[in-house]
Amino acid sequence: MQKAFDHFKKWMTPWCHLPLLICRLGGDSGPSFARSFRYVILRQPWINTPNEDEMRYADESHNDITNDFGLSELLLQDDYFHHEFEEFCTLENPLLHHYPHLYEFVKTRIYFIVIHQ
């Protein structure tokens, strides 16, 4: 049992620094996470009354977003990216691949976390 634990610990230690919360942007919860991120990190008002998941993500973001892989910087520096992100937040069921800049961000900066985890 100890040998298995040591092996697991050795394998996981290099990945523990990665913020798993940001991975939600690339999954089924992407729009809810984006709205929470918008509220917490960008300090923007809620677009609609937040649902339970959005409130949970907002609480987790207050405690866990130590590295957003440059998402907040990109939102502040690139107006087109910011516009895509805002539209992604406002639609009820947006499809990530319809937002080329946001999709590229997820593919190049977030999916590798999921693959390695």
ZINORLIN-V99638 format. One line per field, one symbol per residue. ss: DSSP state (H for helix, E for strand, C for the rest). psi: psi as a letter, one per 30 degrees, with the letter a starting at -180 (. if undefined). burial: I if it has 24 or more other ideal C-beta (glycine too) atoms within 12 Angstrom, else O. Layout:
ss->???
psi->???
burial->???
//
This chain:
ss->CHHHHHHHHHHHHCCCCCCHHHHHHHCCCHHHHHHHHHHHCCCCCCCCCCCHHHHHHHHHHHHHCCCCCCHHHHHHHCHHHHHHHHHHHHCCCCCHHHCHHHHHHHHHHHHHHHHHC
psi->eeeeeeeeeeefeffffkjfefffegafgeeeeeeeeeeeefhklkelkkaeeeeeeeeeeeffjfjgggeeeeeffjeeeeeeeeeeefleilkeffieeeeeeeeffeefeeef.
burial->OOOOOOOOOOOOOOOOOIIIIIIIIIOOIIIIIIIIIIIIIIOOOOIOOOOOOIOOIIOIIOOIIOOIIOIIOIIOOOOOIIOIIIIIIOOOOIOIOOIOIIIOIIOOIIOOIOOOO
//
